[in-house]
Amino acid sequence: MEDRIAQLGTDARARIAAAADLEALRCIERDLLGKQGPLAEILASIPSLDKAERPAVGRLANVLKCELLAVAAERREVLEAELLAAERSCEDFDPTLPARPARRGSLHPITRVRRRVEDVFTSMGYRILEGPQVELDYYNFQALNIPADHPAREMQDTFYCTGSGNLVMRTHTSPVQVRTMESVEPPYRVISLGRVFRKEEQDATHDHTFHQVEGLVVGEDVTAGHLIGTLRSLLAHLFGRELDTRLRPGYFPFVEPGFELDVRCPFCEGGCRVCGRTSWIEFCGLGMVHPRVFAASGVDSERYTGFAFGFGLDRLTMMLLGIDDVRHFMAGDLRFLEQF
Ligand code: DAH
């Protein structure tokens, strides 16, 4: 056995010394030192040897293993140095060339505006909640007072998922309201921001995927005055000055009364492309939480009142950053994204 180890050592040293490149060296190392290699085999056979023979064989095999690892490492260094020298001596090697610039990513414009909106609301004591993008029909429609045969479903046609349960791609962030009311005891102030989906004809102001912000406040004595004040102060923070707003009646099945809040166009006096020459921009749907929505989520509507609002982040981002086509957001074109 000792002779065999000595012979193995001689062969192995010769093979390593002859390795022509790094890849060949890697193969040789795997052959010699791997789990199926001759050294591993010798070590595994020790228990079956004569007791007297075992210590010497064990020692020799381990010494050889260490030696071969060292010899291989030395050979690797030589081969790497040769490779580098070859690359450097090549004609077009120019060490004075500047390094390739590392490409820096940037935050998506919607993410930037989303963070600004989050900052304003967290400073007003709101918590930020997440909801699933693939949602149960129940939370997206039914619990929001939009039963299966309700005409309001038509305005929010979406992508229905076949198979398991009644799943839809959520059409708005309002389902997070119901999930919150079901699981948290009032009082609370929450917002939820994220992607929503609708089956839309795509044009400069419509895309199949967009982003919304939902707000919900429930407590004792929460009023529509609080709601309007909150939204006006959000706008003032975002635009850096008070903006003129107007409130119109609006129908949303999950609020009563329901409103729409318009903002006087911050870009013009008397009409421009952004406001469609009307001077007003529709900004937000809002209202007082409907007693049926409270009932569906187990909130006592005798004791509590609440307000809710929802607006699109895409349109807000377009207004704040001066972007004229919503389709840019999802196109993944770096020439667009790198501007922000
Ligand atoms: N979910 C509505 C939509 O997508 C927006 C909305 C309107 C949300 C009124 C609300 C609300 O919370 O009170 O059109």
Residues whose N, C-alpha, C, O or C-beta is under 5 A from the ligand:
A	BS01	DAH	T171 H172 S174 G215 F252 V255 G285 L286 G287 A308 F309 G310
